[in-house]
């Protein structure tokens, strides 16, 4: 596809990490076709990452919560048919790669509908063509392949366009701090309260700001500011951008931090850092006792416990 279309519909409703992984691809598309209107269908909870974003012209909300239960697929089909006229676009790109996104895309496309070659649930049968992602391990690389297929060049370094943010009211940004994001909605990814306390003790007397969401209660610690459940998504992004560096479990906020800086220590349990770890090669990963930079997994620093990994990065980032 060579001529710039009037508009492009981006299908990537979730999750937070996946939305962030798609941003460099959409930035490349907007740079290639600056006059094209970029419209993005996204879950309401992740819309703050796109509202006011310099490469997104219109944010369309996908009410996923309405499609749960036995009759969810029927309600989805009805919604997609109602959405299609207003969502119609000459070019639709499906970054989600699932049956529901493929159905929406097929109904909305007026000319071309493209997706990825590893789409699931039979989504590939709905595409006019699919971008090959063979050999592309990280999600960011996979999504870049889709915009490259329609002719958008990908330059280095990649752009991570983010919306303007503002720190939460009452947050003291005059004192340097390490951001700690210890809890995740993903199964088996969160730290225990005891591990959080031990990490904060290792980092003492450095100021530690604990962020994210959890129903767990943390003990009061002298060097810790507890901001759990106290920030919006936009405020969380501002906090992460103000931190000296970040320690985070595998989660959307970890990818937010990695989009801002390579000064990240990502804690992985079962997930593959080469596919869903922090994208910058220089970011650090700890998994199963191994500590290394994500882009250089063959050069493991050494075997290290969780606390040894935190202490190593604390010393490393203090010297930089």
Secondary structure as UniProt FT lines:
FT   STRAND          7..11
FT   HELIX           16..32
FT   TURN            34..35
FT   STRAND          37..43
FT   HELIX           44..49
FT   TURN            50..52
FT   TURN            54..55
FT   STRAND          58..62
FT   HELIX           64..67
FT   TURN            70..71
FT   HELIX           72..87
FT   STRAND          89..94
FT   HELIX           99..108
FT   STRAND          109..116
FT   TURN            117..118
FT   TURN            121..122
FT   HELIX           123..126
FT   STRAND          129..131
FT   TURN            134..135
FT   HELIX           139..149
FT   TURN            150..151
FT   TURN            169..170
FT   STRAND          178..181
FT   TURN            187..188
FT   HELIX           193..203
FT   TURN            204..205
FT   STRAND          208..210
FT   TURN            222..223
FT   STRAND          224..226
FT   TURN            228..229
FT   HELIX           233..242
FT   STRAND          245..249
FT   HELIX           252..260
FT   STRAND          264..268
FT   HELIX           273..276
FT   TURN            281..282
FT   STRAND          284..287
FT   TURN            288..289
FT   STRAND          290..293
FT   HELIX           294..296
FT   TURN            297..298
FT   STRAND          302..303
FT   HELIX           306..319
//
